[in-house]
Amino acid sequence: MQVRNASFFDCREVAKVHKECLAKSFLATLGEKFLTLLYKTLVKYKKGILLIAEDDGKIIGFVSATVATVDFYRFFLKKKFIEASFLLLPKAINLNILRKIFETLRYSKKNKINILLPKAELLSIAVKEDYQRKGVAQQLFKALAKEFYKNGINEFKIVVGDSLLNAKKFYRKMGCIKVGEFELHRGEISEIYIFKIKQYE
């Protein structure tokens, strides 16, 4: 198994892994085509990070992140607004989904808790079921931390849904510290964790 930077051509498979492994996440409800567009844009974005875990040429997991989430969303809307709108049009009639889209975009612009949070953020991490509990997620997380450190970043944040018990357990195991909680989507509590990166040789 190896961890490497994703290419433009990996993004469709990354979207499939996201939809399969993070089926309960809000982004997964927006569909595979939208996810593919999102990850292709992340690969193009200079301050974006998309790492994949590969086994015998097959993508088995990924981690996505940005140096500044609010800047990435601006970049995405500027470059892909028309294409994204077309993909989301069938879902736009669902007012609940439409509200969650705006809540997601607003979240990165407004600090929901009264502490200074790092701009850098781990957005998503997922590993295919057959490869879970084999250290793949840990390797992806460590590779991301190393990538951030190379870019002069010493800490990053993670937003985790309160009901995602396994995810919260994983982040605590990796050394992340919970610093607060807030309503990302109406009626749904999310927790914020921070990971402080130790020096990499």
GROMACS elastic network, one bead per residue, 0.5 to 0.9 nm:
[ bonds ]
;  ai    aj funct       b0    kb
    1    53     6  0.67820   500
    1    54     6  0.55157   500
    1    56     6  0.70610   500
    1    57     6  0.88831   500
    1   136     6  0.85990   500
    2    52     6  0.82133   500
    2    53     6  0.56758   500
    2    54     6  0.53734   500
    2    55     6  0.67011   500
    2    56     6  0.89412   500
    3    51     6  0.66222   500
    3    52     6  0.55321   500
    3    54     6  0.62520   500
    3    62     6  0.86300   500
    3   139     6  0.76856   500
    3   140     6  0.68785   500
    3   143     6  0.74852   500
    4    50     6  0.86518   500
    4    51     6  0.55308   500
    4    52     6  0.55927   500
    4    53     6  0.67032   500
    4    54     6  0.78635   500
    4   143     6  0.87096   500
    5    43     6  0.88316   500
    5    49     6  0.76570   500
    5    50     6  0.60145   500
    5    52     6  0.62371   500
    6     9     6  0.79347   500
    6    10     6  0.59058   500
    6    11     6  0.73765   500
    6    14     6  0.88211   500
    6    43     6  0.71638   500
    6    49     6  0.84224   500
    6    50     6  0.56040   500
    6    51     6  0.53546   500
    6    52     6  0.58023   500
    6    62     6  0.87044   500
    7    10     6  0.53302   500
    7    11     6  0.71060   500
    7    40     6  0.82416   500
    7    43     6  0.67680   500
    7    50     6  0.84508   500
    8    11     6  0.58199   500
    8    12     6  0.86114   500
    8    39     6  0.81739   500
    8    40     6  0.55832   500
    8    41     6  0.86029   500
    8    43     6  0.63347   500
    8    44     6  0.78181   500
    9    12     6  0.69867   500
    9    13     6  0.83650   500
    9    40     6  0.81583   500
   10    13     6  0.56390   500
   10    14     6  0.62636   500
   10    15     6  0.88245   500
   10    39     6  0.89670   500
   10    40     6  0.84975   500
   10    52     6  0.85609   500
   10    59     6  0.82360   500
   11    15     6  0.60763   500
   11    16     6  0.86193   500
   11    35     6  0.82686   500
   11    36     6  0.54305   500
   11    37     6  0.79148   500
   11    38     6  0.86105   500
   11    39     6  0.56482   500
   11    40     6  0.57806   500
   11    43     6  0.84117   500
   12    15     6  0.50977   500
   12    16     6  0.64269   500
   12    17     6  0.88601   500
   12    32     6  0.77542   500
   12    33     6  0.78319   500
   12    35     6  0.79251   500
   12    36     6  0.50025   500
   12    37     6  0.83485   500
   12    39     6  0.81686   500
   12    40     6  0.83504   500
   13    17     6  0.63175   500
   13    18     6  0.86152   500
   13    36     6  0.80618   500
   13    59     6  0.70956   500
   14    17     6  0.50901   500
   14    18     6  0.61548   500
   14    19     6  0.86546   500
   14    35     6  0.83571   500
   14    36     6  0.73999   500
   14    39     6  0.77325   500
   14    52     6  0.79180   500
   14    59     6  0.73682   500
   14    60     6  0.87517   500
   14    61     6  0.75969   500
   14    62     6  0.68656   500
   15    19     6  0.61416   500
   15    20     6  0.85128   500
   15    28     6  0.85607   500
   15    31     6  0.86467   500
   15    32     6  0.56424   500
   15    33     6  0.77098   500
   15    34     6  0.84111   500
   15    35     6  0.52159   500
   15    36     6  0.51995   500
   15    37     6  0.87967   500
   15    38     6  0.87609   500
   15    39     6  0.74133   500
   16    19     6  0.51660   500
   16    20     6  0.60543   500
   16    21     6  0.84605   500
   16    32     6  0.63524   500
   16    35     6  0.83689   500
   16    36     6  0.83225   500
   17    20     6  0.50853   500
   17    21     6  0.58106   500
   17    22     6  0.78616   500
   17    59     6  0.81542   500
   17    60     6  0.75100   500
   17    61     6  0.68625   500
   17    62     6  0.80399   500
   17   126     6  0.71771   500
   17   127     6  0.74306   500
   17   128     6  0.66769   500
   18    21     6  0.53604   500
   18    22     6  0.52977   500
   18    23     6  0.72514   500
   18    25     6  0.89265   500
   18    27     6  0.86767   500
   18    28     6  0.67653   500
   18    32     6  0.83857   500
   18    35     6  0.80004   500
   18    61     6  0.85556   500
   18    62     6  0.83515   500
   18   124     6  0.82710   500
   18   125     6  0.82482   500
   18   126     6  0.65077   500
   18   127     6  0.85562   500
   18   128     6  0.89865   500
   19    22     6  0.55497   500
   19    23     6  0.51510   500
   19    24     6  0.85863   500
   19    25     6  0.84387   500
   19    27     6  0.82771   500
   19    29     6  0.79646   500
   19    31     6  0.74927   500
   19    32     6  0.66194   500
   19    35     6  0.82655   500
   20    23     6  0.55988   500
   20    28     6  0.83276   500
   20   128     6  0.77937   500
   21    24     6  0.84716   500
   21   126     6  0.60893   500
   21   127     6  0.67629   500
   21   128     6  0.62400   500
   21   129     6  0.73223   500
   22    25     6  0.54448   500
   22    26     6  0.87810   500
   22    27     6  0.85636   500
   22    28     6  0.65718   500
   22   124     6  0.87322   500
   22   125     6  0.86903   500
   22   126     6  0.69343   500
   23    26     6  0.81783   500
   23    27     6  0.85825   500
   23    28     6  0.55589   500
   23    29     6  0.73742   500
   24    27     6  0.85988   500
   24    28     6  0.69136   500
   24    29     6  0.77219   500
   25    28     6  0.54380   500
   25    29     6  0.70256   500
   25   161     6  0.87593   500
   26    29     6  0.54194   500
   26    30     6  0.71696   500
   26    97     6  0.84403   500
   26   100     6  0.78823   500
   26   101     6  0.87486   500
   27    30     6  0.53544   500
   27    31     6  0.74978   500
   27    34     6  0.85547   500
   27    35     6  0.72443   500
   27   101     6  0.89527   500
   28    31     6  0.57424   500
   28    32     6  0.72347   500
   28    34     6  0.88913   500
   28    35     6  0.73798   500
   29    32     6  0.85260   500
   29    97     6  0.85187   500
   30    33     6  0.82093   500
   30    34     6  0.61989   500
   30    35     6  0.72855   500
   30    87     6  0.85200   500
   30    88     6  0.69824   500
   30    91     6  0.75681   500
   30    97     6  0.84202   500
   31    34     6  0.54842   500
   31    35     6  0.63274   500
   31    36     6  0.87482   500
   31    87     6  0.85150   500
   31    88     6  0.85501   500
   32    35     6  0.50247   500
   32    36     6  0.60747   500
   32    37     6  0.86413   500
   33    36     6  0.50659   500
   33    37     6  0.63095   500
   33    38     6  0.86469   500
   33    87     6  0.72640   500
   34    37     6  0.51060   500
   34    38     6  0.61601   500
   34    39     6  0.87094   500
   34    83     6  0.89581   500
   34    84     6  0.66748   500
   34    87     6  0.62749   500
   34    88     6  0.75109   500
   35    39     6  0.61539   500
   35    40     6  0.84942   500
   36    39     6  0.52734   500
   36    40     6  0.60741   500
   36    41     6  0.85614   500
   37    40     6  0.51430   500
   37    41     6  0.61841   500
   37    42     6  0.86162   500
   37    80     6  0.81557   500
   37    83     6  0.84508   500
   37    84     6  0.75941   500
   38    41     6  0.52249   500
   38    42     6  0.62585   500
   38    43     6  0.88488   500
   38    76     6  0.75320   500
   38    80     6  0.87303   500
   38    84     6  0.85808   500
   39    43     6  0.62258   500
   39    44     6  0.86613   500
   39    50     6  0.76920   500
   39    64     6  0.83386   500
   40    43     6  0.51861   500
   40    44     6  0.64544   500
   40    45     6  0.87308   500
   41    44     6  0.50754   500
   41    45     6  0.60722   500
   41    48     6  0.86788   500
   41    72     6  0.88701   500
   41    75     6  0.84307   500
   41    76     6  0.65630   500
   41    79     6  0.83241   500
   41    80     6  0.80516   500
   42    45     6  0.50080   500
   42    46     6  0.80963   500
   42    47     6  0.81959   500
   42    48     6  0.52489   500
   42    49     6  0.68766   500
   42    50     6  0.70879   500
   42    64     6  0.82691   500
   42    65     6  0.85013   500
   42    66     6  0.81413   500
   42    72     6  0.76504   500
   42    76     6  0.81575   500
   43    46     6  0.76653   500
   43    47     6  0.89446   500
   43    48     6  0.63344   500
   43    49     6  0.67932   500
   43    50     6  0.64479   500
   44    47     6  0.87963   500
   44    48     6  0.76224   500
   45    48     6  0.52118   500
   45    49     6  0.82983   500
   45    66     6  0.88915   500
   45    72     6  0.72661   500
   45    75     6  0.76820   500
   45    76     6  0.86437   500
   46    49     6  0.83231   500
   47    65     6  0.87477   500
   47    66     6  0.58203   500
   47    67     6  0.53376   500
   47    68     6  0.72077   500
   47    71     6  0.87158   500
   47    72     6  0.76644   500
   48    64     6  0.77519   500
   48    65     6  0.60292   500
   48    67     6  0.64002   500
   48    68     6  0.82805   500
   48    69     6  0.87516   500
   48    72     6  0.74444   500
   49    63     6  0.79964   500
   49    64     6  0.56253   500
   49    65     6  0.50544   500
   49    66     6  0.58473   500
   49    67     6  0.80719   500
   49   144     6  0.78742   500
   49   147     6  0.81126   500
   49   148     6  0.87014   500
   50    62     6  0.71025   500
   50    63     6  0.59062   500
   50    65     6  0.65395   500
   50    66     6  0.87039   500
   50   144     6  0.86267   500
   51    61     6  0.85701   500
   51    62     6  0.55222   500
   51    63     6  0.53870   500
   51    64     6  0.64951   500
   51    65     6  0.88613   500
   51   140     6  0.72010   500
   51   143     6  0.79535   500
   51   144     6  0.73730   500
   52    59     6  0.65724   500
   52    60     6  0.75721   500
   52    61     6  0.57521   500
   52    63     6  0.65350   500
   52    64     6  0.87555   500
   52   140     6  0.74815   500
   53    58     6  0.83541   500
   53    59     6  0.58603   500
   53    60     6  0.56637   500
   53    61     6  0.50075   500
   53    62     6  0.58230   500
   53    63     6  0.85886   500
   53   127     6  0.83503   500
   53   136     6  0.72617   500
   53   137     6  0.87125   500
   53   139     6  0.83985   500
   53   140     6  0.69459   500
   54    57     6  0.58069   500
   54    58     6  0.52817   500
   54    60     6  0.56319   500
   54    61     6  0.72017   500
   54    62     6  0.88468   500
   55    58     6  0.51852   500
   55    59     6  0.64983   500
   55    60     6  0.66429   500
   56    59     6  0.85306   500
   59    62     6  0.78148   500
   59   128     6  0.86856   500
   60   126     6  0.84862   500
   60   127     6  0.58214   500
   60   128     6  0.53697   500
   60   129     6  0.87223   500
   60   130     6  0.86058   500
   60   131     6  0.70265   500
   60   136     6  0.85446   500
   61   125     6  0.74954   500
   61   126     6  0.53596   500
   61   128     6  0.59628   500
   61   131     6  0.84100   500
   61   136     6  0.74828   500
   61   137     6  0.75459   500
   61   140     6  0.80674   500
   62   124     6  0.79170   500
   62   125     6  0.56907   500
   62   126     6  0.56329   500
   62   127     6  0.66368   500
   62   137     6  0.81562   500
   62   140     6  0.68591   500
   63   122     6  0.75417   500
   63   123     6  0.75718   500
   63   124     6  0.56014   500
   63   126     6  0.66151   500
   63   127     6  0.89054   500
   63   137     6  0.83792   500
   63   140     6  0.62609   500
   63   141     6  0.72090   500
   63   144     6  0.73749   500
   64   121     6  0.87700   500
   64   122     6  0.61386   500
   64   123     6  0.54289   500
   64   124     6  0.52525   500
   64   125     6  0.64575   500
   64   144     6  0.82907   500
   65    68     6  0.87179   500
   65    69     6  0.80569   500
   65   120     6  0.74352   500
   65   121     6  0.55428   500
   65   124     6  0.70838   500
   65   125     6  0.89922   500
   65   144     6  0.79483   500
   66    69     6  0.55361   500
   66    71     6  0.87344   500
   66    72     6  0.70633   500
   66   119     6  0.83081   500
   66   120     6  0.56499   500
   66   121     6  0.55818   500
   66   122     6  0.67843   500
   66   123     6  0.74126   500
   67    71     6  0.85371   500
   67    72     6  0.84396   500
   67   119     6  0.63470   500
   67   121     6  0.65259   500
   67   122     6  0.89380   500
   67   148     6  0.77482   500
   67   151     6  0.87114   500
   67   153     6  0.80606   500
   67   156     6  0.84126   500
   68    71     6  0.55018   500
   68    72     6  0.64837   500
   68   108     6  0.88725   500
   68   118     6  0.85043   500
   68   121     6  0.69703   500
   69    72     6  0.50654   500
   69    73     6  0.63299   500
   69    74     6  0.87064   500
   69   108     6  0.63294   500
   69   109     6  0.88083   500
   69   119     6  0.66855   500
   69   120     6  0.67399   500
   69   121     6  0.66044   500
   69   123     6  0.85411   500
   70    73     6  0.52475   500
   70    74     6  0.63499   500
   70    75     6  0.87017   500
   70   105     6  0.78183   500
   70   106     6  0.87189   500
   70   107     6  0.85692   500
   70   108     6  0.51280   500
   70   109     6  0.60735   500
   70   119     6  0.81771   500
   71    74     6  0.50989   500
   71    75     6  0.61719   500
   71    76     6  0.86043   500
   71   108     6  0.89415   500
   72    76     6  0.60426   500
   72    77     6  0.85794   500
   73    77     6  0.61144   500
   73    78     6  0.84386   500
   73   105     6  0.70008   500
   73   108     6  0.85452   500
   74    77     6  0.52258   500
   74    78     6  0.60263   500
   74    79     6  0.85623   500
   74   105     6  0.89619   500
   75    78     6  0.50959   500
   75    79     6  0.60476   500
   75    80     6  0.81376   500
   76    79     6  0.53397   500
   76    80     6  0.54720   500
   76    81     6  0.69964   500
   76    84     6  0.89020   500
   77    80     6  0.53764   500
   77    82     6  0.83766   500
   77    84     6  0.81234   500
   78    81     6  0.60029   500
   79    82     6  0.82776   500
   79    83     6  0.87982   500
   80    83     6  0.53363   500
   80    84     6  0.57646   500
   80    85     6  0.82845   500
   81    84     6  0.51761   500
   81    85     6  0.58944   500
   81    86     6  0.85463   500
   82    85     6  0.51032   500
   82    86     6  0.62227   500
   82    87     6  0.87567   500
   83    86     6  0.52059   500
   83    87     6  0.64009   500
   83    88     6  0.87272   500
   84    87     6  0.51304   500
   84    88     6  0.61114   500
   84    89     6  0.84492   500
   85    88     6  0.50651   500
   85    89     6  0.57811   500
   85    92     6  0.87065   500
   86    89     6  0.52114   500
   86    90     6  0.81652   500
   87    90     6  0.73011   500
   87    91     6  0.83649   500
   88    91     6  0.52827   500
   88    92     6  0.60656   500
   89    92     6  0.50241   500
   89    93     6  0.74424   500
   90    93     6  0.65090   500
   90    94     6  0.82892   500
   91    94     6  0.55207   500
   91    95     6  0.84469   500
   91    97     6  0.68871   500
   91    98     6  0.75473   500
   92    95     6  0.66951   500
   92    96     6  0.88524   500
   92    97     6  0.69122   500
   92    98     6  0.55833   500
   93    96     6  0.88107   500
   93    97     6  0.83116   500
   93    98     6  0.76305   500
   94    97     6  0.54939   500
   94    98     6  0.63075   500
   94    99     6  0.87177   500
   95    99     6  0.59969   500
   95   100     6  0.85548   500
   96    99     6  0.51541   500
   96   100     6  0.62848   500
   96   101     6  0.87663   500
   97   100     6  0.50665   500
   97   101     6  0.62545   500
   97   102     6  0.88514   500
   98   101     6  0.51798   500
   98   102     6  0.65778   500
   98   103     6  0.87321   500
   99   102     6  0.53127   500
   99   103     6  0.61643   500
   99   104     6  0.86587   500
   99   185     6  0.83723   500
   99   186     6  0.89473   500
  100   104     6  0.60335   500
  100   105     6  0.85770   500
  100   184     6  0.85626   500
  100   185     6  0.61308   500
  100   186     6  0.81872   500
  101   104     6  0.51958   500
  101   105     6  0.63519   500
  101   106     6  0.86581   500
  102   105     6  0.50814   500
  102   106     6  0.60125   500
  102   107     6  0.84744   500
  103   106     6  0.50477   500
  103   107     6  0.59397   500
  103   184     6  0.66648   500
  103   185     6  0.62196   500
  103   186     6  0.84301   500
  104   107     6  0.52375   500
  104   108     6  0.72771   500
  104   184     6  0.70368   500
  104   185     6  0.76287   500
  105   108     6  0.62924   500
  105   109     6  0.74070   500
  106   109     6  0.53263   500
  106   110     6  0.64656   500
  107   110     6  0.54849   500
  107   111     6  0.72062   500
  107   112     6  0.75809   500
  107   184     6  0.65845   500
  108   111     6  0.71546   500
  108   119     6  0.87744   500
  111   114     6  0.72768   500
  111   115     6  0.80428   500
  111   116     6  0.80345   500
  111   117     6  0.77229   500
  112   115     6  0.87312   500
  112   181     6  0.81459   500
  112   182     6  0.62042   500
  112   183     6  0.80556   500
  112   184     6  0.84560   500
  113   116     6  0.82941   500
  113   117     6  0.87023   500
  113   179     6  0.87739   500
  113   180     6  0.66598   500
  113   181     6  0.72624   500
  113   182     6  0.70222   500
  114   117     6  0.89757   500
  114   180     6  0.88106   500
  115   179     6  0.83719   500
  115   180     6  0.87745   500
  117   120     6  0.87508   500
  117   156     6  0.81731   500
  117   157     6  0.72015   500
  117   194     6  0.81067   500
  118   121     6  0.74542   500
  118   155     6  0.65592   500
  118   156     6  0.55203   500
  118   157     6  0.62136   500
  118   194     6  0.80131   500
  119   155     6  0.88653   500
  119   156     6  0.69594   500
  119   157     6  0.75630   500
  120   148     6  0.83078   500
  120   153     6  0.76665   500
  120   155     6  0.72707   500
  120   157     6  0.63782   500
  120   158     6  0.89547   500
  121   155     6  0.87301   500
  121   156     6  0.51074   500
  121   158     6  0.57996   500
  121   159     6  0.82966   500
  121   194     6  0.89490   500
  122   125     6  0.77858   500
  122   141     6  0.89729   500
  122   144     6  0.83596   500
  122   156     6  0.69443   500
  122   157     6  0.62749   500
  122   158     6  0.53023   500
  122   159     6  0.79756   500
  123   157     6  0.88319   500
  123   158     6  0.68221   500
  123   159     6  0.76814   500
  124   158     6  0.86694   500
  125   137     6  0.73455   500
  125   140     6  0.79398   500
  125   141     6  0.79973   500
  126   137     6  0.71193   500
  127   130     6  0.83435   500
  127   131     6  0.65154   500
  127   132     6  0.60712   500
  127   136     6  0.70470   500
  127   137     6  0.64271   500
  128   131     6  0.55837   500
  128   132     6  0.64154   500
  129   132     6  0.52508   500
  129   133     6  0.87761   500
  130   133     6  0.87628   500
  131   134     6  0.59739   500
  131   135     6  0.83442   500
  131   136     6  0.70351   500
  132   135     6  0.72841   500
  132   136     6  0.68768   500
  132   137     6  0.75750   500
  133   136     6  0.74246   500
  133   137     6  0.81193   500
  134   137     6  0.80295   500
  134   138     6  0.87673   500
  135   138     6  0.51884   500
  135   139     6  0.62948   500
  135   140     6  0.87830   500
  136   139     6  0.51601   500
  136   140     6  0.62888   500
  136   141     6  0.86527   500
  137   140     6  0.50667   500
  137   141     6  0.60866   500
  137   142     6  0.85849   500
  137   170     6  0.87740   500
  138   141     6  0.50925   500
  138   142     6  0.61391   500
  138   143     6  0.85001   500
  138   170     6  0.85856   500
  138   174     6  0.74612   500
  139   142     6  0.51758   500
  139   143     6  0.60187   500
  139   144     6  0.85532   500
  140   143     6  0.50675   500
  140   144     6  0.61663   500
  140   145     6  0.86802   500
  141   144     6  0.51522   500
  141   145     6  0.63007   500
  141   146     6  0.87109   500
  141   174     6  0.81502   500
  142   145     6  0.50315   500
  142   146     6  0.61887   500
  142   147     6  0.85943   500
  142   174     6  0.87583   500
  143   146     6  0.50859   500
  143   147     6  0.61807   500
  143   148     6  0.86815   500
  144   148     6  0.61695   500
  144   149     6  0.85310   500
  145   148     6  0.51356   500
  145   149     6  0.61308   500
  145   150     6  0.86737   500
  145   153     6  0.87400   500
  145   154     6  0.85484   500
  145   155     6  0.83214   500
  145   156     6  0.84679   500
  145   195     6  0.86736   500
  145   196     6  0.88752   500
  145   197     6  0.63151   500
  145   198     6  0.86248   500
  146   149     6  0.50153   500
  146   150     6  0.62225   500
  146   151     6  0.87784   500
  146   197     6  0.80062   500
  146   198     6  0.89927   500
  146   199     6  0.85681   500
  146   200     6  0.66114   500
  147   150     6  0.51721   500
  147   151     6  0.66016   500
  147   153     6  0.87582   500
  148   151     6  0.51503   500
  148   152     6  0.66255   500
  148   153     6  0.52267   500
  148   154     6  0.72774   500
  148   155     6  0.80943   500
  148   156     6  0.83352   500
  148   197     6  0.83836   500
  149   152     6  0.50937   500
  149   154     6  0.59387   500
  149   155     6  0.83223   500
  149   197     6  0.70020   500
  149   198     6  0.83905   500
  149   199     6  0.75475   500
  149   200     6  0.73891   500
  150   153     6  0.73183   500
  150   200     6  0.85285   500
  151   154     6  0.89440   500
  153   156     6  0.76512   500
  153   197     6  0.79635   500
  154   195     6  0.85294   500
  154   196     6  0.59986   500
  154   197     6  0.50801   500
  154   198     6  0.74704   500
  154   199     6  0.84874   500
  155   194     6  0.68500   500
  155   195     6  0.54587   500
  155   197     6  0.54293   500
  155   198     6  0.88918   500
  156   193     6  0.84569   500
  156   194     6  0.57137   500
  156   195     6  0.55244   500
  156   196     6  0.68308   500
  156   197     6  0.80603   500
  157   176     6  0.86682   500
  157   192     6  0.68005   500
  157   193     6  0.55430   500
  157   195     6  0.63005   500
  157   196     6  0.89620   500
  158   171     6  0.86349   500
  158   176     6  0.86496   500
  158   191     6  0.81899   500
  158   192     6  0.57411   500
  158   193     6  0.51196   500
  158   194     6  0.63328   500
  158   195     6  0.80441   500
  159   181     6  0.87837   500
  159   184     6  0.89369   500
  159   190     6  0.64119   500
  159   191     6  0.56864   500
  159   193     6  0.64321   500
  159   194     6  0.89951   500
  160   163     6  0.84035   500
  160   164     6  0.69495   500
  160   167     6  0.72656   500
  160   168     6  0.68728   500
  160   189     6  0.88193   500
  160   190     6  0.53917   500
  160   191     6  0.51768   500
  160   192     6  0.64043   500
  160   193     6  0.77726   500
  161   164     6  0.54838   500
  161   165     6  0.84717   500
  161   167     6  0.85647   500
  161   168     6  0.83940   500
  161   184     6  0.87290   500
  161   188     6  0.75563   500
  161   189     6  0.63287   500
  161   191     6  0.61908   500
  161   192     6  0.89227   500
  162   165     6  0.71647   500
  162   168     6  0.80202   500
  162   181     6  0.85464   500
  162   188     6  0.77011   500
  162   189     6  0.55516   500
  162   190     6  0.50036   500
  162   191     6  0.60427   500
  163   166     6  0.88518   500
  163   168     6  0.88108   500
  163   188     6  0.89308   500
  163   189     6  0.82360   500
  163   190     6  0.83317   500
  164   167     6  0.54282   500
  164   168     6  0.63267   500
  164   169     6  0.87267   500
  165   168     6  0.51830   500
  165   169     6  0.61328   500
  165   170     6  0.86170   500
  166   169     6  0.50421   500
  166   170     6  0.61424   500
  166   171     6  0.87454   500
  167   170     6  0.50537   500
  167   171     6  0.63046   500
  167   172     6  0.86674   500
  168   171     6  0.52432   500
  168   172     6  0.62145   500
  168   173     6  0.85304   500
  168   191     6  0.86792   500
  168   193     6  0.89114   500
  169   172     6  0.52306   500
  169   173     6  0.61136   500
  169   174     6  0.87265   500
  170   173     6  0.50138   500
  170   174     6  0.62933   500
  170   175     6  0.88458   500
  170   176     6  0.88636   500
  171   174     6  0.50452   500
  171   175     6  0.64766   500
  171   176     6  0.53533   500
  171   177     6  0.80520   500
  171   193     6  0.78675   500
  171   195     6  0.86482   500
  172   175     6  0.51317   500
  172   177     6  0.65914   500
  172   178     6  0.81318   500
  172   193     6  0.86133   500
  173   176     6  0.73221   500
  174   195     6  0.83801   500
  175   194     6  0.88208   500
  175   195     6  0.66684   500
  175   196     6  0.82477   500
  176   193     6  0.58381   500
  176   194     6  0.54119   500
  176   196     6  0.74624   500
  177   192     6  0.83481   500
  177   193     6  0.51425   500
  177   194     6  0.52945   500
  177   195     6  0.64565   500
  177   196     6  0.86830   500
  178   181     6  0.82774   500
  178   191     6  0.69860   500
  178   192     6  0.57652   500
  178   194     6  0.64795   500
  179   191     6  0.77896   500
  179   192     6  0.58155   500
  179   193     6  0.56948   500
  179   194     6  0.69329   500
  180   190     6  0.86797   500
  180   191     6  0.59005   500
  180   192     6  0.54005   500
  180   193     6  0.74335   500
  181   189     6  0.67298   500
  181   190     6  0.55123   500
  181   192     6  0.57252   500
  181   193     6  0.89425   500
  182   185     6  0.88890   500
  182   188     6  0.83439   500
  182   189     6  0.56340   500
  182   190     6  0.55036   500
  182   191     6  0.65244   500
  182   192     6  0.80063   500
  183   186     6  0.59849   500
  183   187     6  0.65998   500
  183   188     6  0.56050   500
  183   190     6  0.59462   500
  183   191     6  0.87126   500
  184   187     6  0.84690   500
  184   188     6  0.67154   500
  184   189     6  0.67138   500
  184   190     6  0.61950   500
  185   188     6  0.53691   500
  185   189     6  0.74667   500
  185   190     6  0.83428   500
  186   189     6  0.81362   500
  197   200     6  0.84360   500
